[in-house]
Amino acid sequence: MASPCNENLLLVTDSYKVTHHRQYPPGTETVYSYFESRGGKFPEVVFFGLQYIIKRWLVGQVVTKEKIEEAKAFSDAHLGPGLFNYAGWMHILEKHGGRLPIRIKAVPEGLVIPYKNVLVTVENTDPKCYWLTNYLETLLVQVWYPCTVATNSRAQKTVIAEYLNDTAGSLAGLPFKLHDFGFRGSTSVESAAIGGVAHLVNFKGTDNIAAIILARDYYGCKMAGFSVPAAEHSTITSWTKANEEDAYKNMLSQFPNGTVACVSDSYDVLNACEHIWGGHLKEMVRERGLRGAGPLVIRPDSGDPATIVVQVLDVLGSKFGYETNSKGFKVLPPYIRILQGDGVSYESLKDILSNSKEHGWSAENVSFGSGEVGQRYTEIRIQV
């Protein structure tokens, strides 16, 4: 099935812009526009995502006779006959070979910029194409979405880093402290990819394959993100409640080496931690640690996040023991950790980590996963 715009750049704009070539003052030759963040939830913005838009839509011959005729027919039916800039687009085709006479300048992607600073400028390079600059605005301002995701993701990274410094004295493992579970919650595969790759500006953990492919194809990154074998509720509950222990034992047996994550709240996460992981399977878990096989990551997935994380830490600490680090906070043995993947946001991260700190637990015990990585819209108001 073809995409809604059928890959036709001439249709990737707002309807009213089709008529704007008639609205500029006579003699106009250059239109110079800029994009900035006017502020919002955070005082700065992570600029990211323009390269994808340019490579996806603007590079090479993007104007053809067929696309012009399609856009004209659409415009005649949609707006009325004679309003489409047929001569202007034919000029681009005939003089420029269908390549856009446009100059785009931008700050480097990934840069953190205080709001009210110019991020992108756009200007036409052919005096006859003054109307083209803002015709492209609709497409170019879609950079706000990856910018907002990257900005929100960085803000969460800052929170985690603050608590790691306070309770661990080290930022070791920070790139893997917030895992992207957002593919399934996105509005489309493309939005999952764009939002997910923006998250990868800040972190390396992701289950969002679409984002990794976009990073490879548009940013030249061979492998931008990493994941581990992990259970979901269906793979655990398929064993039935009576065989919950066997389900967990199967995870340890099937993945004897490397990190393995197991959702453990299908029935009762505290019971699972105390009587299964910390009881019948305790020696299997410890044996993985003794031979350096990699940690078991237990995933609580329900309840109040700030409360359940501490409860799980307390149970695991009572069963597996813990050490006190140089900052005076408790740390589980390195072969067992927690991943909180439910109810994680910029706001809830502070609650979870603050409560853990108050109960004497180091932030190094916990990683996070979020299904909202590509969905939570940071409030960045734009000016063009």
Contacts in CASP RR format, 6 or more apart in sequence:
PFRMAT RR
TARGET T0000
AUTHOR 0000-0000-0000
METHOD contacts of the structure
MODEL  1
MASPCNENLLLVTDSYKVTHHRQYPPGTETVYSYFESRGGKFPEVVFFGL
QYIIKRWLVGQVVTKEKIEEAKAFSDAHLGPGLFNYAGWMHILEKHGGRL
PIRIKAVPEGLVIPYKNVLVTVENTDPKCYWLTNYLETLLVQVWYPCTVA
TNSRAQKTVIAEYLNDTAGSLAGLPFKLHDFGFRGSTSVESAAIGGVAHL
VNFKGTDNIAAIILARDYYGCKMAGFSVPAAEHSTITSWTKANEEDAYKN
MLSQFPNGTVACVSDSYDVLNACEHIWGGHLKEMVRERGLRGAGPLVIRP
DSGDPATIVVQVLDVLGSKFGYETNSKGFKVLPPYIRILQGDGVSYESLK
DILSNSKEHGWSAENVSFGSGEVGQRYTEIRIQV
5 11 0 8 1.000
5 12 0 8 1.000
6 70 0 8 1.000
8 67 0 8 1.000
8 70 0 8 1.000
8 71 0 8 1.000
9 57 0 8 1.000
9 58 0 8 1.000
9 62 0 8 1.000
9 63 0 8 1.000
9 67 0 8 1.000
9 139 0 8 1.000
10 63 0 8 1.000
10 67 0 8 1.000
10 68 0 8 1.000
10 70 0 8 1.000
10 71 0 8 1.000
10 89 0 8 1.000
11 70 0 8 1.000
11 71 0 8 1.000
11 74 0 8 1.000
12 57 0 8 1.000
12 138 0 8 1.000
12 139 0 8 1.000
13 135 0 8 1.000
13 136 0 8 1.000
13 137 0 8 1.000
13 138 0 8 1.000
13 139 0 8 1.000
14 138 0 8 1.000
15 78 0 8 1.000
15 79 0 8 1.000
17 134 0 8 1.000
17 135 0 8 1.000
17 137 0 8 1.000
17 138 0 8 1.000
18 75 0 8 1.000
18 79 0 8 1.000
18 83 0 8 1.000
18 84 0 8 1.000
18 85 0 8 1.000
19 79 0 8 1.000
19 83 0 8 1.000
20 131 0 8 1.000
20 134 0 8 1.000
20 135 0 8 1.000
21 85 0 8 1.000
21 88 0 8 1.000
21 131 0 8 1.000
22 83 0 8 1.000
24 31 0 8 1.000
24 130 0 8 1.000
24 131 0 8 1.000
28 130 0 8 1.000
29 127 0 8 1.000
29 130 0 8 1.000
30 123 0 8 1.000
30 124 0 8 1.000
30 127 0 8 1.000
30 130 0 8 1.000
31 123 0 8 1.000
31 124 0 8 1.000
31 130 0 8 1.000
31 131 0 8 1.000
31 133 0 8 1.000
31 134 0 8 1.000
32 121 0 8 1.000
32 122 0 8 1.000
32 123 0 8 1.000
32 133 0 8 1.000
33 121 0 8 1.000
33 122 0 8 1.000
33 123 0 8 1.000
33 133 0 8 1.000
33 134 0 8 1.000
33 137 0 8 1.000
33 384 0 8 1.000
34 118 0 8 1.000
34 119 0 8 1.000
34 120 0 8 1.000
34 121 0 8 1.000
34 122 0 8 1.000
34 383 0 8 1.000
34 384 0 8 1.000
35 118 0 8 1.000
35 119 0 8 1.000
35 120 0 8 1.000
35 121 0 8 1.000
35 122 0 8 1.000
35 140 0 8 1.000
35 141 0 8 1.000
35 143 0 8 1.000
35 382 0 8 1.000
35 383 0 8 1.000
35 384 0 8 1.000
36 115 0 8 1.000
36 116 0 8 1.000
36 117 0 8 1.000
36 118 0 8 1.000
36 119 0 8 1.000
36 382 0 8 1.000
36 383 0 8 1.000
37 45 0 8 1.000
37 113 0 8 1.000
37 115 0 8 1.000
37 116 0 8 1.000
37 117 0 8 1.000
37 119 0 8 1.000
37 147 0 8 1.000
37 380 0 8 1.000
37 381 0 8 1.000
37 382 0 8 1.000
37 383 0 8 1.000
38 115 0 8 1.000
38 116 0 8 1.000
38 380 0 8 1.000
38 381 0 8 1.000
38 382 0 8 1.000
38 383 0 8 1.000
39 45 0 8 1.000
39 115 0 8 1.000
39 116 0 8 1.000
39 379 0 8 1.000
39 380 0 8 1.000
39 381 0 8 1.000
40 115 0 8 1.000
40 378 0 8 1.000
40 379 0 8 1.000
40 380 0 8 1.000
40 381 0 8 1.000
41 152 0 8 1.000
41 378 0 8 1.000
41 379 0 8 1.000
41 380 0 8 1.000
42 151 0 8 1.000
42 152 0 8 1.000
42 155 0 8 1.000
42 378 0 8 1.000
43 114 0 8 1.000
43 115 0 8 1.000
44 112 0 8 1.000
44 113 0 8 1.000
44 114 0 8 1.000
44 115 0 8 1.000
44 151 0 8 1.000
45 112 0 8 1.000
45 113 0 8 1.000
45 115 0 8 1.000
45 119 0 8 1.000
45 147 0 8 1.000
45 151 0 8 1.000
45 380 0 8 1.000
46 110 0 8 1.000
46 111 0 8 1.000
46 112 0 8 1.000
46 113 0 8 1.000
46 147 0 8 1.000
46 150 0 8 1.000
46 151 0 8 1.000
46 153 0 8 1.000
46 154 0 8 1.000
46 198 0 8 1.000
46 201 0 8 1.000
46 202 0 8 1.000
47 106 0 8 1.000
47 107 0 8 1.000
47 108 0 8 1.000
47 109 0 8 1.000
47 110 0 8 1.000
47 111 0 8 1.000
47 112 0 8 1.000
47 113 0 8 1.000
47 119 0 8 1.000
47 143 0 8 1.000
47 147 0 8 1.000
47 150 0 8 1.000
48 109 0 8 1.000
48 110 0 8 1.000
48 143 0 8 1.000
48 146 0 8 1.000
48 147 0 8 1.000
48 150 0 8 1.000
48 198 0 8 1.000
48 201 0 8 1.000
49 109 0 8 1.000
49 143 0 8 1.000
49 146 0 8 1.000
49 147 0 8 1.000
49 194 0 8 1.000
49 197 0 8 1.000
49 198 0 8 1.000
50 104 0 8 1.000
50 106 0 8 1.000
50 109 0 8 1.000
50 120 0 8 1.000
50 140 0 8 1.000
50 143 0 8 1.000
51 109 0 8 1.000
51 218 0 8 1.000
51 219 0 8 1.000
52 146 0 8 1.000
52 194 0 8 1.000
52 197 0 8 1.000
52 214 0 8 1.000
52 218 0 8 1.000
52 219 0 8 1.000
53 139 0 8 1.000
53 140 0 8 1.000
53 142 0 8 1.000
53 143 0 8 1.000
54 104 0 8 1.000
55 218 0 8 1.000
56 218 0 8 1.000
57 139 0 8 1.000
58 100 0 8 1.000
58 102 0 8 1.000
58 104 0 8 1.000
58 136 0 8 1.000
58 139 0 8 1.000
60 98 0 8 1.000
60 99 0 8 1.000
61 97 0 8 1.000
61 98 0 8 1.000
61 99 0 8 1.000
62 98 0 8 1.000
62 99 0 8 1.000
62 100 0 8 1.000
63 89 0 8 1.000
63 92 0 8 1.000
63 93 0 8 1.000
63 97 0 8 1.000
63 98 0 8 1.000
63 99 0 8 1.000
63 100 0 8 1.000
64 93 0 8 1.000
64 98 0 8 1.000
65 93 0 8 1.000
68 86 0 8 1.000
68 89 0 8 1.000
68 90 0 8 1.000
68 93 0 8 1.000
71 84 0 8 1.000
71 89 0 8 1.000
72 84 0 8 1.000
72 86 0 8 1.000
75 82 0 8 1.000
75 83 0 8 1.000
75 84 0 8 1.000
76 82 0 8 1.000
76 83 0 8 1.000
76 84 0 8 1.000
85 131 0 8 1.000
88 128 0 8 1.000
88 129 0 8 1.000
88 131 0 8 1.000
91 126 0 8 1.000
91 128 0 8 1.000
91 129 0 8 1.000
92 98 0 8 1.000
92 99 0 8 1.000
92 100 0 8 1.000
92 101 0 8 1.000
92 126 0 8 1.000
92 129 0 8 1.000
92 132 0 8 1.000
95 126 0 8 1.000
96 126 0 8 1.000
100 132 0 8 1.000
100 136 0 8 1.000
101 124 0 8 1.000
101 125 0 8 1.000
101 126 0 8 1.000
101 129 0 8 1.000
101 132 0 8 1.000
102 122 0 8 1.000
102 123 0 8 1.000
102 124 0 8 1.000
102 125 0 8 1.000
102 129 0 8 1.000
102 132 0 8 1.000
102 133 0 8 1.000
102 136 0 8 1.000
103 122 0 8 1.000
103 123 0 8 1.000
103 124 0 8 1.000
103 125 0 8 1.000
104 120 0 8 1.000
104 121 0 8 1.000
104 122 0 8 1.000
104 140 0 8 1.000
105 120 0 8 1.000
105 121 0 8 1.000
106 119 0 8 1.000
106 120 0 8 1.000
106 121 0 8 1.000
107 113 0 8 1.000
107 118 0 8 1.000
107 119 0 8 1.000
107 120 0 8 1.000
110 150 0 8 1.000
110 201 0 8 1.000
112 154 0 8 1.000
113 119 0 8 1.000
115 380 0 8 1.000
119 143 0 8 1.000
119 147 0 8 1.000
120 140 0 8 1.000
120 143 0 8 1.000
122 133 0 8 1.000
122 136 0 8 1.000
122 137 0 8 1.000
122 140 0 8 1.000
123 133 0 8 1.000
124 130 0 8 1.000
124 131 0 8 1.000
124 132 0 8 1.000
124 133 0 8 1.000
126 132 0 8 1.000
134 384 0 8 1.000
137 384 0 8 1.000
141 382 0 8 1.000
141 384 0 8 1.000
144 380 0 8 1.000
144 382 0 8 1.000
145 191 0 8 1.000
145 194 0 8 1.000
145 195 0 8 1.000
145 198 0 8 1.000
146 194 0 8 1.000
146 195 0 8 1.000
146 197 0 8 1.000
146 198 0 8 1.000
147 198 0 8 1.000
147 380 0 8 1.000
148 377 0 8 1.000
148 378 0 8 1.000
148 380 0 8 1.000
149 194 0 8 1.000
149 195 0 8 1.000
149 196 0 8 1.000
149 198 0 8 1.000
149 199 0 8 1.000
149 373 0 8 1.000
149 374 0 8 1.000
149 376 0 8 1.000
149 378 0 8 1.000
150 198 0 8 1.000
150 199 0 8 1.000
150 201 0 8 1.000
150 202 0 8 1.000
151 378 0 8 1.000
151 380 0 8 1.000
152 346 0 8 1.000
152 376 0 8 1.000
152 378 0 8 1.000
153 178 0 8 1.000
153 198 0 8 1.000
153 199 0 8 1.000
153 201 0 8 1.000
153 202 0 8 1.000
153 203 0 8 1.000
153 373 0 8 1.000
154 201 0 8 1.000
154 202 0 8 1.000
155 346 0 8 1.000
155 378 0 8 1.000
156 178 0 8 1.000
156 202 0 8 1.000
156 345 0 8 1.000
156 346 0 8 1.000
156 349 0 8 1.000
156 370 0 8 1.000
157 174 0 8 1.000
157 177 0 8 1.000
157 178 0 8 1.000
157 202 0 8 1.000
157 203 0 8 1.000
159 346 0 8 1.000
159 349 0 8 1.000
159 350 0 8 1.000
159 353 0 8 1.000
160 174 0 8 1.000
160 177 0 8 1.000
160 178 0 8 1.000
160 349 0 8 1.000
160 353 0 8 1.000
160 363 0 8 1.000
160 368 0 8 1.000
161 171 0 8 1.000
161 174 0 8 1.000
163 353 0 8 1.000
163 354 0 8 1.000
163 356 0 8 1.000
163 357 0 8 1.000
163 363 0 8 1.000
164 170 0 8 1.000
164 171 0 8 1.000
164 174 0 8 1.000
164 177 0 8 1.000
164 363 0 8 1.000
164 364 0 8 1.000
165 171 0 8 1.000
166 327 0 8 1.000
166 357 0 8 1.000
166 363 0 8 1.000
167 325 0 8 1.000
167 327 0 8 1.000
167 329 0 8 1.000
167 356 0 8 1.000
167 357 0 8 1.000
167 360 0 8 1.000
167 361 0 8 1.000
167 362 0 8 1.000
167 363 0 8 1.000
167 364 0 8 1.000
168 325 0 8 1.000
168 327 0 8 1.000
168 329 0 8 1.000
168 331 0 8 1.000
168 362 0 8 1.000
168 363 0 8 1.000
168 364 0 8 1.000
169 325 0 8 1.000
169 326 0 8 1.000
169 327 0 8 1.000
170 364 0 8 1.000
172 364 0 8 1.000
173 364 0 8 1.000
175 203 0 8 1.000
175 204 0 8 1.000
175 205 0 8 1.000
176 203 0 8 1.000
176 204 0 8 1.000
176 205 0 8 1.000
176 226 0 8 1.000
176 367 0 8 1.000
177 203 0 8 1.000
177 367 0 8 1.000
177 368 0 8 1.000
178 199 0 8 1.000
178 202 0 8 1.000
178 203 0 8 1.000
178 205 0 8 1.000
178 344 0 8 1.000
178 367 0 8 1.000
178 368 0 8 1.000
178 369 0 8 1.000
178 370 0 8 1.000
178 373 0 8 1.000
179 203 0 8 1.000
179 205 0 8 1.000
179 206 0 8 1.000
179 207 0 8 1.000
179 227 0 8 1.000
179 339 0 8 1.000
179 341 0 8 1.000
179 367 0 8 1.000
179 368 0 8 1.000
179 369 0 8 1.000
179 370 0 8 1.000
180 196 0 8 1.000
180 199 0 8 1.000
180 200 0 8 1.000
180 203 0 8 1.000
180 205 0 8 1.000
180 206 0 8 1.000
180 207 0 8 1.000
180 208 0 8 1.000
180 211 0 8 1.000
180 369 0 8 1.000
180 370 0 8 1.000
180 371 0 8 1.000
180 373 0 8 1.000
180 374 0 8 1.000
181 207 0 8 1.000
181 208 0 8 1.000
181 341 0 8 1.000
181 369 0 8 1.000
181 370 0 8 1.000
181 371 0 8 1.000
181 373 0 8 1.000
182 192 0 8 1.000
182 196 0 8 1.000
182 207 0 8 1.000
182 208 0 8 1.000
182 370 0 8 1.000
182 371 0 8 1.000
182 372 0 8 1.000
182 373 0 8 1.000
182 374 0 8 1.000
182 375 0 8 1.000
183 192 0 8 1.000
183 196 0 8 1.000
183 207 0 8 1.000
183 208 0 8 1.000
183 209 0 8 1.000
183 210 0 8 1.000
183 211 0 8 1.000
184 371 0 8 1.000
185 192 0 8 1.000
185 371 0 8 1.000
185 375 0 8 1.000
186 192 0 8 1.000
186 195 0 8 1.000
186 374 0 8 1.000
186 375 0 8 1.000
189 210 0 8 1.000
190 210 0 8 1.000
191 374 0 8 1.000
192 208 0 8 1.000
192 210 0 8 1.000
192 211 0 8 1.000
192 374 0 8 1.000
193 208 0 8 1.000
193 210 0 8 1.000
193 211 0 8 1.000
193 213 0 8 1.000
193 214 0 8 1.000
194 211 0 8 1.000
194 214 0 8 1.000
195 211 0 8 1.000
195 373 0 8 1.000
195 374 0 8 1.000
196 206 0 8 1.000
196 208 0 8 1.000
196 210 0 8 1.000
196 211 0 8 1.000
196 214 0 8 1.000
196 373 0 8 1.000
196 374 0 8 1.000
197 211 0 8 1.000
197 212 0 8 1.000
197 214 0 8 1.000
197 215 0 8 1.000
197 219 0 8 1.000
197 224 0 8 1.000
198 374 0 8 1.000
199 206 0 8 1.000
199 208 0 8 1.000
199 211 0 8 1.000
199 373 0 8 1.000
199 374 0 8 1.000
200 206 0 8 1.000
200 211 0 8 1.000
200 212 0 8 1.000
200 215 0 8 1.000
200 224 0 8 1.000
200 225 0 8 1.000
204 224 0 8 1.000
204 225 0 8 1.000
204 226 0 8 1.000
205 225 0 8 1.000
205 226 0 8 1.000
205 227 0 8 1.000
206 212 0 8 1.000
206 224 0 8 1.000
206 225 0 8 1.000
206 226 0 8 1.000
206 227 0 8 1.000
207 227 0 8 1.000
207 230 0 8 1.000
208 373 0 8 1.000
211 224 0 8 1.000
211 225 0 8 1.000
212 223 0 8 1.000
212 224 0 8 1.000
212 225 0 8 1.000
215 221 0 8 1.000
215 224 0 8 1.000
215 225 0 8 1.000
216 222 0 8 1.000
216 223 0 8 1.000
216 224 0 8 1.000
228 258 0 8 1.000
228 259 0 8 1.000
228 260 0 8 1.000
228 261 0 8 1.000
228 297 0 8 1.000
229 251 0 8 1.000
229 254 0 8 1.000
229 255 0 8 1.000
229 259 0 8 1.000
229 260 0 8 1.000
229 261 0 8 1.000
230 260 0 8 1.000
230 261 0 8 1.000
230 262 0 8 1.000
230 263 0 8 1.000
230 297 0 8 1.000
230 299 0 8 1.000
231 247 0 8 1.000
231 251 0 8 1.000
231 261 0 8 1.000
231 262 0 8 1.000
231 263 0 8 1.000
231 299 0 8 1.000
232 263 0 8 1.000
233 263 0 8 1.000
233 266 0 8 1.000
233 301 0 8 1.000
235 247 0 8 1.000
236 244 0 8 1.000
236 247 0 8 1.000
236 248 0 8 1.000
236 262 0 8 1.000
236 263 0 8 1.000
236 264 0 8 1.000
236 266 0 8 1.000
237 266 0 8 1.000
238 247 0 8 1.000
239 246 0 8 1.000
239 247 0 8 1.000
239 250 0 8 1.000
241 266 0 8 1.000
241 267 0 8 1.000
244 266 0 8 1.000
244 267 0 8 1.000
244 272 0 8 1.000
244 276 0 8 1.000
245 276 0 8 1.000
245 280 0 8 1.000
245 281 0 8 1.000
248 262 0 8 1.000
248 264 0 8 1.000
248 272 0 8 1.000
248 276 0 8 1.000
248 277 0 8 1.000
248 281 0 8 1.000
249 281 0 8 1.000
249 284 0 8 1.000
251 260 0 8 1.000
251 262 0 8 1.000
252 260 0 8 1.000
252 281 0 8 1.000
252 284 0 8 1.000
252 285 0 8 1.000
252 288 0 8 1.000
252 296 0 8 1.000
256 288 0 8 1.000
256 293 0 8 1.000
257 293 0 8 1.000
257 294 0 8 1.000
258 293 0 8 1.000
258 294 0 8 1.000
259 294 0 8 1.000
259 295 0 8 1.000
259 297 0 8 1.000
260 294 0 8 1.000
260 296 0 8 1.000
260 297 0 8 1.000
261 296 0 8 1.000
261 297 0 8 1.000
261 298 0 8 1.000
261 299 0 8 1.000
261 339 0 8 1.000
262 296 0 8 1.000
262 297 0 8 1.000
262 298 0 8 1.000
262 299 0 8 1.000
263 299 0 8 1.000
263 301 0 8 1.000
264 272 0 8 1.000
264 273 0 8 1.000
264 277 0 8 1.000
264 298 0 8 1.000
264 299 0 8 1.000
264 300 0 8 1.000
264 301 0 8 1.000
265 272 0 8 1.000
265 299 0 8 1.000
265 300 0 8 1.000
265 301 0 8 1.000
265 302 0 8 1.000
269 298 0 8 1.000
269 300 0 8 1.000
269 301 0 8 1.000
269 302 0 8 1.000
269 308 0 8 1.000
269 312 0 8 1.000
270 311 0 8 1.000
270 312 0 8 1.000
270 315 0 8 1.000
272 298 0 8 1.000
273 298 0 8 1.000
273 312 0 8 1.000
273 315 0 8 1.000
273 316 0 8 1.000
273 319 0 8 1.000
274 315 0 8 1.000
274 318 0 8 1.000
274 319 0 8 1.000
277 285 0 8 1.000
277 296 0 8 1.000
277 298 0 8 1.000
277 316 0 8 1.000
277 319 0 8 1.000
277 336 0 8 1.000
278 285 0 8 1.000
278 316 0 8 1.000
278 319 0 8 1.000
278 320 0 8 1.000
279 319 0 8 1.000
282 319 0 8 1.000
282 320 0 8 1.000
285 296 0 8 1.000
285 320 0 8 1.000
285 335 0 8 1.000
285 336 0 8 1.000
286 320 0 8 1.000
286 333 0 8 1.000
286 335 0 8 1.000
287 293 0 8 1.000
288 294 0 8 1.000
288 295 0 8 1.000
288 296 0 8 1.000
288 335 0 8 1.000
289 295 0 8 1.000
289 333 0 8 1.000
289 334 0 8 1.000
289 335 0 8 1.000
290 335 0 8 1.000
292 335 0 8 1.000
293 335 0 8 1.000
294 335 0 8 1.000
295 334 0 8 1.000
295 335 0 8 1.000
295 336 0 8 1.000
295 337 0 8 1.000
296 335 0 8 1.000
296 336 0 8 1.000
296 337 0 8 1.000
297 336 0 8 1.000
297 337 0 8 1.000
297 338 0 8 1.000
297 339 0 8 1.000
297 367 0 8 1.000
298 312 0 8 1.000
298 316 0 8 1.000
298 336 0 8 1.000
298 337 0 8 1.000
298 338 0 8 1.000
298 339 0 8 1.000
299 338 0 8 1.000
299 339 0 8 1.000
299 340 0 8 1.000
299 341 0 8 1.000
300 308 0 8 1.000
300 309 0 8 1.000
300 312 0 8 1.000
300 338 0 8 1.000
300 340 0 8 1.000
300 341 0 8 1.000
300 342 0 8 1.000
301 341 0 8 1.000
301 342 0 8 1.000
302 308 0 8 1.000
302 342 0 8 1.000
303 342 0 8 1.000
305 340 0 8 1.000
305 342 0 8 1.000
305 343 0 8 1.000
305 344 0 8 1.000
305 348 0 8 1.000
305 351 0 8 1.000
305 352 0 8 1.000
306 348 0 8 1.000
306 351 0 8 1.000
306 352 0 8 1.000
306 354 0 8 1.000
306 355 0 8 1.000
306 356 0 8 1.000
307 355 0 8 1.000
308 340 0 8 1.000
309 338 0 8 1.000
309 340 0 8 1.000
309 352 0 8 1.000
309 355 0 8 1.000
309 356 0 8 1.000
309 366 0 8 1.000
310 355 0 8 1.000
310 356 0 8 1.000
310 359 0 8 1.000
310 361 0 8 1.000
312 338 0 8 1.000
313 330 0 8 1.000
313 332 0 8 1.000
313 338 0 8 1.000
313 356 0 8 1.000
313 359 0 8 1.000
313 361 0 8 1.000
313 365 0 8 1.000
313 366 0 8 1.000
314 359 0 8 1.000
316 332 0 8 1.000
316 336 0 8 1.000
316 338 0 8 1.000
317 330 0 8 1.000
317 332 0 8 1.000
320 332 0 8 1.000
320 333 0 8 1.000
320 336 0 8 1.000
321 332 0 8 1.000
321 333 0 8 1.000
322 330 0 8 1.000
322 331 0 8 1.000
322 332 0 8 1.000
322 333 0 8 1.000
323 330 0 8 1.000
323 331 0 8 1.000
323 333 0 8 1.000
324 330 0 8 1.000
324 331 0 8 1.000
325 331 0 8 1.000
325 362 0 8 1.000
325 364 0 8 1.000
327 362 0 8 1.000
328 360 0 8 1.000
329 357 0 8 1.000
329 360 0 8 1.000
329 361 0 8 1.000
329 362 0 8 1.000
330 360 0 8 1.000
330 361 0 8 1.000
330 362 0 8 1.000
330 365 0 8 1.000
331 362 0 8 1.000
331 364 0 8 1.000
331 365 0 8 1.000
332 365 0 8 1.000
337 365 0 8 1.000
337 366 0 8 1.000
337 367 0 8 1.000
338 365 0 8 1.000
338 366 0 8 1.000
338 367 0 8 1.000
339 366 0 8 1.000
339 367 0 8 1.000
339 368 0 8 1.000
339 369 0 8 1.000
340 352 0 8 1.000
340 366 0 8 1.000
340 367 0 8 1.000
340 368 0 8 1.000
340 369 0 8 1.000
341 368 0 8 1.000
341 369 0 8 1.000
341 370 0 8 1.000
341 371 0 8 1.000
343 370 0 8 1.000
344 352 0 8 1.000
344 368 0 8 1.000
344 369 0 8 1.000
344 370 0 8 1.000
344 371 0 8 1.000
344 372 0 8 1.000
345 370 0 8 1.000
345 372 0 8 1.000
345 376 0 8 1.000
346 376 0 8 1.000
349 368 0 8 1.000
352 366 0 8 1.000
352 368 0 8 1.000
353 363 0 8 1.000
353 366 0 8 1.000
356 362 0 8 1.000
356 363 0 8 1.000
356 365 0 8 1.000
356 366 0 8 1.000
357 363 0 8 1.000
END
